[in-house]
Amino acid sequence: MWMCLVMSLMILVEKLMVGGVSLFVKVLMLKPERRYKWEPFREDVEVGQSAYPMVLVQIPMYNEREVYKLSIGAACRLAWPSNRMIIQVLDDSTDPAVKELVEEEVRMWSRKGMNIKYEVRDNRKGYKAGALREGMKHNYVQHCDYVAIFDADFQPEPDFLERMIPFLLYNSKIALVQARWKFVNANECLMTRIQEMSLDYHFKIEQEAGSSTFAFFGFNGTAGVWRIVALNEAGGWKDRTTVEDMDLAVRASLGGWKFVYVGDVKVKSELPSTFKAYRFQQHRWSCGPANLFKKMAMEIIRTGKVSIWKKFYVIYSFFFVGKIVAHSVTFIFYCVLIPASILLPEVDIPKWGVVYVPLVITLCKAVGTPSSVHLIVFWILFENVMSLHRIKAAITGLLEAGRVNEWIVTEKLGDALKIKTSIIINTVNIDVSNVATPLIDASTQETKKPPSRLWSRFNFGELGVAFFILSCGFYDVLYVKKGYFVYLFLQGTAFFVAGVGYVGTLVA
């Protein structure tokens, strides 16, 4: 119990620190344009468009039937001279029909004068990291200075490069400029609203604080621009974990490079709208960082290119508290120990640990999306439900067991949800024979469709936790009378609703 209370205090201090930094930056209006040299890019009268740096735009995709036109079209509409930009569509699709559609879209934009390349591989080794790495090997990339990366459902505004490139052009130590995500389907259902709250906090508070203090944060894998020299110096894309973006960011930061988060630049994207898709996504986002922490902890400690304070920030704040403690204490304390204290009346959890600390942490995280503050109770309950999956994923990553290197690719729906009645979750296992913990051979990859049996919609892990918490709630009402039953009934009901599959967009 006391260990959980200590971890809760660690999270509280962390939230207060990053929140304070973000507030300081906002009050003093210390936007990136004021902290770093930034000037609007102007065409040189003498040399013309050749003054523009050469930019590579990479769009990795895999069977993205619903959104491939959106990402390719948005990239081709970027306000940048077509002779100073190369758009690279990295198509790992296994569906021949989709590959044909994507290739025809590329040909259509090429006929319009865009410098766009359609690149495919004869294998899917390394999945996204492998595709990006192979894309960087083409001869024409040698002429590029910077690379912008967009996932298939991301739609940058035309002025994206004009607003991002100057940070790299005028500041030689900046390796990465990261934009903020904006969600086109945030209002689709309650689950997407809750995701928006969590991700808005991540960008507005966590990324802003990391950028403003140590010029470091985790690359979000898309909607960012890299200096190619820095990317190569850091060792390029590695597929040893399922978070190749974070892996690259940590290695580049250890090399002394700086990162900048530009919150005023927003890129439209899509949130997963089904509970199954969200669970798979969160497994990767929780398992990968824990696995990367295990692989890189000693490397971070031994490096001599960054200060001891930055090392402390990366190891303690970024990895240990943010990726391990946060997932552990949420489930163990709020979903196990507090309910279990009802069955053990002699266990007396201090009121500050049950009420005050969680309240302050919640208020700190709620400031990211003030317009959704009325949903804060639902957000708390749902985050506790998801903690079941996050702690399992984090443990899997630390132990390098089971699904540690499993990739789950969720089919993007785009606007098709209004007319479609099905969603396919593609499970992809890939081979990385040259790393310490190889992934599963790509030749064994398979596409699985949800079974049609009615009971398959039930999530028995959530139902088991729901039964435990609700039982403790009834025991509190009938015998113990600690007063925890209100929380226990609400939390138990949340687990039950998730357990029977009534979360997110319901599709057959």
N, C-alpha and C positions, 0 to 999 in steps of 0.2 A: 504493500500500500504506500509506504513512504517513498519508495522508488518512483512510483507513479506520480506522487505529489511533487517530487523533485523535478521530474520530467515536465510536468505541467508548468512549473515555474520557469523552466528553461524555455519552453515555448512562449510563455507570457513575455519574458524579457526580450526574446527575439522579435515578437510582434510589435512590442513597444519601440524597439530600436529602429526597425525598418519603417514603421509608421512615422516615427519622429523625423527620420531622414527625409521621407517623402513629403511630409508637411513642411519641413524647412525649405526644401527645394521649391515647393509650390508657393509658399508665402513670399519668398524672396525672388520668385520668378526666374530661377536659375535654369532656364531651358538649355538644352545642349548647344543651341546656337550661341549662347552667351558664354558657355564654358569652353567651347572649342571654336577655332576659326571656321567660319562658314560664310560663304558668299554665293549668291545666285549665279549659276553658270551662264556665261555669255559667250556667244560665238565670236572668235577672233576675226577681225576684219581681214587680216593679211592671209592667214592660213585656212580660214573658213571652218568647215565641220571637222577637219582633222585635229582641231584643238580638243575635241571631245575625246575622253579616254575610251578605249575599247572595252565593251561590257559583254560578258556572256550571261545569258539567262537560261537557267536549267529548269525544266519541268519534268520531274520523274512521275511516271504513272503506271498503273497496273489495272487493266480491265475497267477503266474509268468511263464507261459508256455515258453516264448521266451528266458528267461535268467537263469532259475533255474540251469541248468547244469554249466553255467559259474561261478556263485558264489560258488556253492558247490564244484566244481572241484578246483577252486582257493584256497578255504579254506583247502581242503584236501592235497594240494601240499605245504602248508606252511612248511618251514624248521624248524620243532620242533618235538621232539620225540613224536611218536604217543601215547605212554603211559603217556605222560605229557600234553596231550591236549584232550579236549572233544569238538567235534563239535556238535552244537545243531541247527537243522533245525526246526524253529518254523513256521509251515505251517497252516495259517488261510484260506487256499483256500476253496471256496465254490463249485468249479467245481470238481466233482468226478474224471473226467478224468485227470485233472491236479494233484490232490492229489495222484492218483495212479502212475503217472509218477515221481513225486518228491519222493515218498516212495521207488520206485524201484531204483532210483538213489542213495538214501541213502543206500539201501541194497547192491547195487553194490560196493560202497566204503567200506562198512563194511566187505564185503567178502575179500577185498584187505588188511584188517588189520587195517583200520582206526577206531578210537573210535568215532563213529558218531551216534547221536540219532535223531530220527524222532518224534517230539512232536506236538500233535494237541490238540485243545480245543473243548468243546461242545458249545461254544459261542464265540462271537467276542467282548466282552465287553472291551472297552478301546482301541481297535484296536492295533496299534503297541506297545504303552505303556503297554497295557494289556498283549500282547503276551510276551514281554520282562519280565514283572513282574512275570507272571506265570512260565516262563522258569527258573527264579532264585529260584523257590520254590522246585525244584527237589532235592532229597537227595544228588545226586552225585555232585551238585554244591558246597556243603559245603567243599569239598576238594580243590576247586579252589581259587587261589589268585587274578587273574585278569580276566577280560572279554573283549574280542574284539568283536566289532559289525560291521557287514557289511550288507547293504541293498542288495536285490536280484540281482541288476545289477552291484555290485561292485566286482572287481577282484584284490585282493591284490597280490603283488609279493611274491615269496617264502620267501624272507628274511624279510618280514614285521615284524614279531614278534621279530626276532633277532635284529632289529634296534630300536624297540619301547620299548620292555620290560626292557632293562637296565635302562632307565630313572626312571621307577617305582621301580626297584629292589634296586638301589643304592641311591634313594632320597625318604625318608619316607613320606615327606609332599606333594609329587606330587600325585594327584588323577587321572588326565586325561592326556593322550598323544594323540594329534590329528594330523593326517596326512593330506596331501593336496589331492584334487581331480584332476584327469586327465581325459579328456573327449575323448572317442573313436570316437564320431560322431561330433566333433566340426566343421568339414569342410562340414557337410552335407548340410547346407543352410546358408543364411545370418543371420537368426535368431539365429542359434546355435553358429555362430561366435560371435555375439553380447553377447549372454549369457556367452560365454567363457571369453570375456573381463570383464564383470561385476564380475564373480566369481573369476577370476584370481586376480582382485583388492581386493576382499574380503579376499582371502587367503594370498596373498603376502604382502598386506599392513595392512588391518584391523586385521586379526588374528595374524600376526607377532607383530604388535604394542601392542595389548592386552597382548600377551604372554610375551613380553619383559618389559613392564612397571609394570602392576599389576598382572601378572601371571593369568589373567582371560580373557576368551572369551567365546562366545556361542558355546557349543558343536554342531557339525554339524550333529549329529544323526547317523553317520556311518563313517567308516574308522578311528575309534579311539579305544583306550584301556583304560578301567577304572580299578582302584583299587577297588576290591569288598567291602572292608571294608569302603572306603569312600562313595561308592554308597549306601550302607546300612545305614551308619551314616546319610546321607543326606535325608533319608526317602524313597529311592528307586524310582521306576518309578511311576509317577502320571499322570492321564489322565484328569486333570481338564481343559486343553487347548489342542490345536492341535500342540503345540510345546513342547512335552514332553522332548525333548533333551535339549532345552534351560532352561526349568523349572528345570531339574536336575542339570544343570551346575550352575545356579544362587544359588540354595540351597547349593550345595557343596562348592561353593566359599564363601558364607556367614559363613560356618562352619570353614573357615580358610585354606581350601585346595588350592593347587596351580595347575595350568594347564600349559602344555607345547605344543607349536605348532612346529612340525618338518616339515618344508617345503620341505626338500630334499627327504622325503618319499612320493611317489605319488601312489595313488590307482585309477585304471581305472574305469570309470563309464559312464553312458549314460545321455545325456541332452534330455529334452523333445523337440521333433522336430515339433510338430504341435502347432499352435497358441492357440487352445482351451486347450490343455494339459498344456501349459505354463501359461495361464491365471489362471487355477485352482491351479496350484502349487504356483503362486505368491500370490493368495488370502490367502492360508494357511500360507505362509511365512510372510505375512504382517498383517493378522488378529491375528494370534496366539501371536506374541510378544506384540502387543498392549494390548491384553486381559491379558497376563501374567503380564505386567507392572501394570495394574490396580489392579490385585490381590496381587502383591508382594511389591508394593511401600512402604507401611508402615512397612512391615516386614524387608525390607532392611534398612530403617531408624532406626528401633529399635534395630537391632542386635548389639551386643557388641564385636563380635569376629574379626571384621576387622576394619581397620583405617577409619577415616572420609574421607580421600582422595579416598580410594577405593569405599566407599559408593557414593561419588560424581561422580566418574567415571562410576559406574554401572548405577546410576539413570540418570545423565545428559547426559553423552557421549554415553553410550551403548544403553540405552532405549529411552530417550527423543529426543535427536538429531538424533540418528541412526534409530529409529523405528517409531517416530511420526513426527518430524519436516521435515525430509528428504522426506517423502512421501507427506506431506501436501504442502510444499512450491513449489515443482516441478510442481504440477498440478495447484494450485491456482495462482501462480505468472506467470509461463511461458505459461500456457494454458488458463488462464482466464483473469488475470489483464492486462498483456501486450496487448493481442488482444483488450480488452475492452477499453484500453486507447486511441485507435483509434476513438472510438465512443464518447469519452469524451475528446476533444482536450485540455481542461483546465487542465487535469491531466498530469503532466509532471514527468515521472519517470527518476531519475538521470541516466546519461549514465553509471556510474560505476555499477549501479545495473542491467542494461540491458545487458551490454557487458563485463566489466572487471571481475566482480565477477564470473559470469558463466564460462568465459573463463578459469580462474585460477582453478576453481573446476574441470572443464573438463580435463584440462591438468594433474591435480593431479591424477585423476582416470584413465587416459589413460596410465600411466606408468606401470600398471599391466601387460599389454600385448603389448609391443612395436611392435611386428610383425603385429599387427592389427591396428596400428595407422591410416592407410589410410582409415579405416572404421569409423573414429571418428564421422563424421557428421551423418551417418546412426545410430550410437550408440546413439547419443544425441536425435535424432528424435524418435527413438524407445523407449528409456527410458521415454521420455515425454508421449508417447502413453500409456505405461504401468502404468504411474503414475495415470491415471484415475482409474484403478483397485486397485492399492495399497492404494490410499487414501480412497476409499470406504471400503476396507477391514480393514484398520486401524480404521476407525470410527466404523465399525461393532464390532471390538474387544473391543474398549473402551466402547461402549454402551451395549455390550453383547446382541446384537440383531441379528435377522435373521439367517444368515449362520455362526454364530460365532464358532460353534463347528462341522461344517460339514467337513467330510473327503472326499477328492476326490483322488481316486487311479487311476493313469494312467497306462494302460497296457504298459509294457516295450516291445520294438520292437526288440532289439538285432540286428542281421543281417537280420531279416526277412523283413525289409522295402523294400528291393530290389525286393521281390517277393509278398509281401502282398499288398492288395488294400484297406484295411480297418483298422480302429483303433477304439477301444471301450474305452470309458471313463466310469469307474465304479464309481458311486456315492454311498458312504457308509455312512449311518447315524447310530451312535452307542449310546448305553445307558451307562451313568455313573450316577447311581442313588445316589451315595454316595458323590457327590460334590455339591457345592452351585448352579451351573448352569448346570443341567443335560443335557447330550446329548440325541439325539433322540434314541428311543429303537432300539436295534440291530435287533429285529424281523421284523422291518419295512424296513430293508435294501433292496435295489433293484438295479438292473443293468439296466441302460438306454442306449439305442443305439441312435445315432444321427438320427433324423427324415430325411426322404428322400426328403422332399420338398426343392426345389431350394433355396427359400428365407431364409431357416434356416441357410445358411452359412453366412448371413449378421449379423454384429454386430452393432446394432442400436445406442448404446451408442457412439461408435467411430464415426459413421456417423453423429450424432448430433453435436459432438464437431468439426468435420471436416467442417460442414456447417457453424458453428459460426466463426471459425478461418479464413476460406477462404473468407467469407463475409467481415470480418474486413480487410483482405488483399486487396480486391478490393476497399473497401471504402478508404483505405489509398492511393491507386494509383490514384483514381479519385478525391478525395476531400482534405484529410488531408495532405498528402505528408510528413509524418514523416520519411519515409524511412524504416519502419518496414515490408513492404510488402514482402521482400525477405524471411525473417524468417517465416512470416505468411503463405506464399504460400507453403514453404517446409514443415512446421509443419502440415498445413492443409491437404496437400497431404498425409503425413504419416498416419494421422488419417483415411483418406479416404481409403487408401490401406488396412489398418487393418480392416476397417469397411466392406469392400467387401470380406474379407477373403483371400487375396493374401499375406499372411505372413506365413513363415515357410514351412514345407513340405506339399504339397497339396495331400491329400489322400481322396478317395471317402468314 
